[in-house]
């Protein structure tokens, strides 16, 4: 198994020490011959910021390959899905045990995500260093 995750994309913007690359993320079945007759095939465009000290020689519209390591992918999934799920579940159980009211427990578990995502936003620069992409 490869230790890298790669996607082909096109540079859409060049900033100071930053490239924005548009990739088309497709489901595994999107390349199937029958995907026009099937409702499960899907694809979505994503914009990825690649922070690099060297943006010279690159131009908008250039085809590039963006990659990261599998570890960064697991970290991203953990920060994006794992921690919020654990926070919601813990809050739901705690409020349910304390109050016995399902509606309050549900609202509190959803409300617990607000400070979590605010914290993620405030720490985005530190997290960006751990979840970095690069151009091959």
N, C-alpha and C positions, 0 to 999 in steps of 0.2 A: 504494500500500500504506500502511496506517495505521501510525503509529509507536507505537501504544498496544495493549496487551493488556488486555482487559476481561472481567470475569465478574460476573454477578449473584449475589448471595448474601444471607444473613440473618445479622444480628448475633446471636451466641450468648453472648458474654460482654463485659463492659465492665470494664476495669481502669484503673489509674492511667496515663494517657497511652497506652493500648493498647485496641484493639478486636479481638475475635476474630470472624471472619466465616466462616461455613460456605458453601462453594460446591459445586455439583455439576458435576464435570468430566466431559464426555461425549465419546466418540469421534465423529468426523464422521458415522459411519453410524448413530449411536444415534437420530437423528431420522428415519431411513428408515422407510417404512411396513412394510417386511418385516422389521424388526429382531426381532420376536417369533419369527420362524421361522429366524433366522440366528444362528450362534454367534459372529460377530465383533463384534457390538455390545456395548459396555461403557460403564459410567459408574462414577464413584467420588466419594465425598464427601471434600473436603479442608478443613482448617481453616487459615485465613490470619490471621496477626497483623498488624494495621495499626497502626503506631506513629504517634501524632499528639498534638500538644499540646492539641487541643481535642476532648474527648469529650463535652462538654456538649450537651444537646439530643438525644443519641442514646439509644435504648432497645433492650433485648434483644427480638428478634423483628422489628426493623425491616428492611425490604428495602433493600439498598444495592447500588451498583455499585463493585467494587474494580478498580483499574487500576494498571498499571505501564508503563514504556516497554519497547520491544523490546530495547533495550540491556541492561536489567536481566535480561531473559529469557535472552539469550545468555550473560551473565555467570553466571547460575545454572546453566545447562547446562554451561558450561565448568568451574565449580567442582565440580559434582556428578558429571559424567561424563567430561569431557575430561582433566582432570588425573589422576584415578584410573586411567583407561585408559592414559595415557602412563606413569605410575608403574609400573603392573603390567607393561606391555610391556617397559619398560627394565630392570626388575628380573629379569624372566623371561629376557631375552636375556643380561644380565650374568652371572647365576648359571649359566645353561646353558653359557656360554663358559668360565667359571672352573672349574666342577666336572664338566660333562658329564652330570649326573644330572637327568633330567626331573622326578622326584618332588621333589627339593630345590628346583628352579627354580620349580615350581608352588606349593609351600608358601611359598617366600620371596616370590613375587609377591603372593600373597594376604596374607601377613603384613605386607608393606610398606604395606598400606592401614590397618593399625591406628594407626601414628603419624600418618598423614595425617588420619584422621578425628578423632583426639584433637586435633590442631592446629586443624582446622576448628572443633571445639567450643570450644576456648580462644579463638579469634578470632571467635566468632559475633557479638559486639557490633560489631566493626569491619565485618564482612561485611554485617551487617544494614543499615548505613548505605548500602552500595552497592546492595543488593537490596531497595529499599523499595517498598511498596505504598501507595496512597492511595485515599481515598473520593472519588468524583466527586459 
